[in-house]
Amino acid sequence: MLDRTKVKHRVGESIREIGILALVFGPLDAYFAPQPSEGRLVALAAALALLLIAAGIILESGNGR
């Protein structure tokens, strides 16, 4: 039987990690790309990564019902 609390914690942890990876490697990839990236797309990717991090933290802490 799956424990819902553990599942929510693991899913939250995974979402948070995806957000951190996107926040670190998204701008880094745009910086080293052969063609210059549009600044708005990089900012949008960073904002999405921050939302993923926040959602992951909420789920991981157990407050995401």
CORCORPE-V20077 format. One record per residue. RES is the residue in one letter. SS is DSSP state (H for helix, E for strand, - for the rest). BURIAL is # if it has 9 or more other C-alpha atoms within 8 Angstrom, else .. Layout:
BEGIN
res-><RES RES>
ss-><SS SS>
burial-><BURIAL BURIAL>
END
This chain:
BEGIN
res-><M L D R T K V K H R V G E S I R E I G I L A L V F G P L D A Y F A P Q P S E G R L V A L A A A L A L L L I A A G I I L E S G N G R>
ss-><- - - H H H H H H H H H H H H H H H H H H H H H H H H H H H H H - - - - - - H H H H H H H H H H H H H H H H H H H H H H H - - - ->
burial-><. . . . . . # # # # # # # # # # # # # # # # # . . # # . . # . . . . . . # . . . . # . . # # . # # # # # # # # # # # # # . # . . .>
END
